[in-house]
């Protein structure tokens, strides 16, 4: 069976019942909603039972030890290791962004996002891309730099950064910088006055030339080289 025939399985974590209901109503025609929860303990139990593909995760959730969304993410990992988390929060503070990114969230968008962009963001994180609201880019890059120091990108330190950048055309460099800052494909297309399909083509080319697998790696690559 074609894998795309299976709808993405979504869970929604938020302590505001009306907001949760609104999000579910928006997503239901496009995804399979498998669970919802308003607090830390209920969320961990629900994720362990349903093992969703993607969890929409509010940052400030009551219960547990007071760690909110980051605590849910950390505690759920053992029960559902393949679940991807996308933070959906009213907060855009550096502390909140940093806490869930360091805990392992694949993306962070604010509640001002449109329904269409939220649907697109869910599909992108499910495919392995990192998705962030553009205004959060600075916080996200700082969090990545803190999390990745001495990590997979702290290699032998050879002075090859300029050579790697030179592999990209000027347009590819423009696209790369915007993607690394957290822009969606739609936002990059609007910024550069090109089609979304052209953006996708450029991103594929950038990843291939830099030998990277996804947007998360690209963001870290750019952050390590301080070129965004």
Secondary structure, 3 states (H helix, E strand, C coil): CCHHHCCCEEEEECCCHHHHHHHHHHHCCCCEEEEEECEHHHHHHHHHHHCCCEEEECCCCECCCCCHHHHHHHHHCCCCCCCEEEEEECCCCHHHHHHHHHHCCCEEEECCCCHHHHHHHHHHHHCCCCEECHHHHHHHHHHHHHHHCCCCCCCCCCCCHHHHHHCCCHHHHHHHHHHHCCCCHHHHHHHHCCCHHHHHHHHHHHHHHHCCCCHHHHHHHHHHHCCC
